[in-house]
Amino acid sequence: MVDIFISYKREDRDVAEKIAKTFLLRGFQVWWDIELLPGADFVDEIDEIIETAKATIVLWSNKAKTSQYVRAEALKSFKLKSLVPIHIERIDDLPVPFNGLHAHDLTSWNGDPLAIELDGLVKVVEAKTGKSSIYVEQNDEQIETRLKQYDVEADFWKGIVEKKKPTAQDYALYLRRYGEVGQFSHTAERRRLAALRKARSFRSRLVGALILTAAVAAVALNFNSISASALQLLDRKYVCSEAWARLERSTSMQEYERFVSECPGSPNLIQAKARASVLATWASGEQNNEAFIVELLNDLDMYPGLEIKLTDQLRALREQSEPEWATLFGSVDVRDVASLYAFLRQSPPDSYKEQVLARLAKLGAPALQDARETGPESKAGVLVDPAQLEPFSLFRDCANCPEMVAIPAGSFEMGSRSLYKNNPDRSDELPQHPVSIAKPFGIGRYEVTFDEWDACVADGYCQATRDEGFGKGSRPVIYVSWVDIVGDDTATSQSGFIAWLNSKTPDSVVYRLPSEAEWEYAATQAVNIDSGMHNPGAPDEQSICEYANTLDSSVETNLFGSRKSSCNDGYGVMTAPVGSFAPNEFGIYDLIGNVYERVSDCYNPSYNIENRPDNGEPRLSGDCENRKILRGGAYNSAIELNRPQYRYFSQPNVRQNNFGFRVARDIPEAPDFLRQ
């Protein structure tokens, strides 16, 4: 969602663009181009943007004060307490209630983003949005890219709503593509549900018509009497189908019991019995059994109507158990790292978890260590001579360098064996083909974090980026483009995270993004290829929450057109600190979920043989200017996208709140056994 919406009259567009640039250069998300959604046809969409924006800047001019659209947008933001009025011309007679409000005077502003008359305005916007801003100089191309960051989404949305009859599938497609962060997600979900209700009503009328047609046909064929039982059967199926549609989200045990009694032949009979049984168990006192509640929350596909009730009850139970956690926390030796991690493994409430993490940081413990990690003691932070590496051992090249995992050479089958669930949109995963990783390489144990990125910012190689309110520290850095990572070829000086890393290491050590083949090779270890789960022993989707931060059951029911997992990974619709989930057998974390990860390849619509490297090298032919590959899905990706074979692409200069990366490097110093 945007931080700032700018309302203005079309004739004041030049000033609006300058205001937009001013706040973009300070790191804010700005929606300003009303020409993307012009006129009365898009009132709902503009309303939604204003409702979700934290600040609405209204540019008052003599023409703007007479505009019904500007006045309506100003009034709505006034009621939402997000209004930030600006005078760009001398105006004496603004309408009520705006004539009594303090407005920032920019009548003499020359467009300078650092002008002193902007100081008060910036402070007000910071207070409204809850964000501190830092001015970061950017070139014209970068500014233009950010100014137009919503163009693609707006065009996509207009293509849907300007159809004569948009369908529920159209709106679901938008939700799959943009998710909850889309500017029109609430409008899309509302219209998707309305389209479904309309389609259901049509089906109901159609079934009724078929029943009548059957009776008429029977008479027309000179039957002496139509079979009463046949008509009753048709009618019963229709009634039961409609009854189940009404029961879909019910929490009434009696309604389900009645359905079981009156619709014994329904295909939904088993589900109705299960729901009735659960509600009976709930009523018998099990509502105070936390394990029972968690089990139900992990199976919301079976009990969708219980989500709110279950979540509220679980929160209440855990609040009641706070004294027990206080006692347990009091027994922890806060000077002992092992004791602190043992406490974290018990999944304490967030209030205690935050205290423990803060204490670990003060003790200098590895901020990225997974509290649930088992197995050999980590060698994280130890500078290892790459010539002494063993397969899958850990190493760092410098104190601020990412922790790396040594991956031996090897072979695997890249891509999917067939279309994933017969979806033609996944044809770019075909054909499956053998790839031989010709040489060992190192790959980041974790996604690059804000801590690591901020160290690059401090050295002048990288630009500061925002965290969308998720938090920084050990969370994966977001809002970084492919160009931010690998640098700008046209720049007069070295820039980018990769250049920064390489400045810290000897010439023989060359950091880079992993190739698409290297990434999939690392990701498919300990992954069930068919299900895409990060655990071969548990192919059902409930287990994914142990291994990945994805679109889970905590997300508002039916908000997205695509499937979410039926378990709760604990992080909702936001990034998780890296290493919060179990690693794969290579010891690598978060390859699935959390953030999409940039790789070095250009996008091609299939793995065709032409120019396809089968030795692990990146594929640098194709649409390199507009389409760079990302892998792994993200925290807001539907479950069918969180597979190691799934491929996504984006323009090199695009930044999003679910785009991140991890780094790789060759290991020319590696011993022979790493090359086996």
Secondary structure as GFF3:
##gff-version 3
##sequence-region A 1 676
A	DSSP	beta_strand	4	7	.	.	.	ID=ss1
A	DSSP	three_ten_helix	10	12	.	.	.	ID=ss2
A	DSSP	alpha_helix	13	24	.	.	.	ID=ss3
A	DSSP	beta_strand	30	31	.	.	.	ID=ss4
A	DSSP	three_ten_helix	34	36	.	.	.	ID=ss5
A	DSSP	three_ten_helix	40	42	.	.	.	ID=ss6
A	DSSP	alpha_helix	43	52	.	.	.	ID=ss7
A	DSSP	beta_strand	55	60	.	.	.	ID=ss8
A	DSSP	three_ten_helix	64	66	.	.	.	ID=ss9
A	DSSP	alpha_helix	68	79	.	.	.	ID=ss10
A	DSSP	beta_strand	83	87	.	.	.	ID=ss11
A	DSSP	three_ten_helix	98	100	.	.	.	ID=ss12
A	DSSP	beta_strand	104	105	.	.	.	ID=ss13
A	DSSP	three_ten_helix	116	118	.	.	.	ID=ss14
A	DSSP	alpha_helix	119	129	.	.	.	ID=ss15
A	DSSP	alpha_helix	140	147	.	.	.	ID=ss16
A	DSSP	alpha_helix	151	161	.	.	.	ID=ss17
A	DSSP	alpha_helix	168	178	.	.	.	ID=ss18
A	DSSP	three_ten_helix	179	181	.	.	.	ID=ss19
A	DSSP	alpha_helix	185	220	.	.	.	ID=ss20
A	DSSP	alpha_helix	228	247	.	.	.	ID=ss21
A	DSSP	alpha_helix	253	262	.	.	.	ID=ss22
A	DSSP	alpha_helix	269	283	.	.	.	ID=ss23
A	DSSP	three_ten_helix	286	288	.	.	.	ID=ss24
A	DSSP	alpha_helix	290	297	.	.	.	ID=ss25
A	DSSP	three_ten_helix	304	306	.	.	.	ID=ss26
A	DSSP	alpha_helix	307	320	.	.	.	ID=ss27
A	DSSP	alpha_helix	322	330	.	.	.	ID=ss28
A	DSSP	alpha_helix	337	344	.	.	.	ID=ss29
A	DSSP	alpha_helix	350	362	.	.	.	ID=ss30
A	DSSP	three_ten_helix	386	388	.	.	.	ID=ss31
A	DSSP	beta_strand	394	395	.	.	.	ID=ss32
A	DSSP	beta_strand	404	407	.	.	.	ID=ss33
A	DSSP	beta_strand	410	414	.	.	.	ID=ss34
A	DSSP	three_ten_helix	420	422	.	.	.	ID=ss35
A	DSSP	three_ten_helix	424	429	.	.	.	ID=ss36
A	DSSP	beta_strand	433	437	.	.	.	ID=ss37
A	DSSP	beta_strand	441	444	.	.	.	ID=ss38
A	DSSP	alpha_helix	450	458	.	.	.	ID=ss39
A	DSSP	alpha_helix	482	486	.	.	.	ID=ss40
A	DSSP	alpha_helix	497	503	.	.	.	ID=ss41
A	DSSP	beta_strand	511	512	.	.	.	ID=ss42
A	DSSP	alpha_helix	516	523	.	.	.	ID=ss43
A	DSSP	three_ten_helix	541	546	.	.	.	ID=ss44
A	DSSP	beta_strand	596	602	.	.	.	ID=ss45
A	DSSP	beta_strand	628	631	.	.	.	ID=ss46
A	DSSP	three_ten_helix	639	641	.	.	.	ID=ss47
A	DSSP	beta_strand	647	650	.	.	.	ID=ss48
A	DSSP	beta_strand	659	661	.	.	.	ID=ss49
A	DSSP	beta_strand	664	666	.	.	.	ID=ss50
A	DSSP	three_ten_helix	672	675	.	.	.	ID=ss51
###
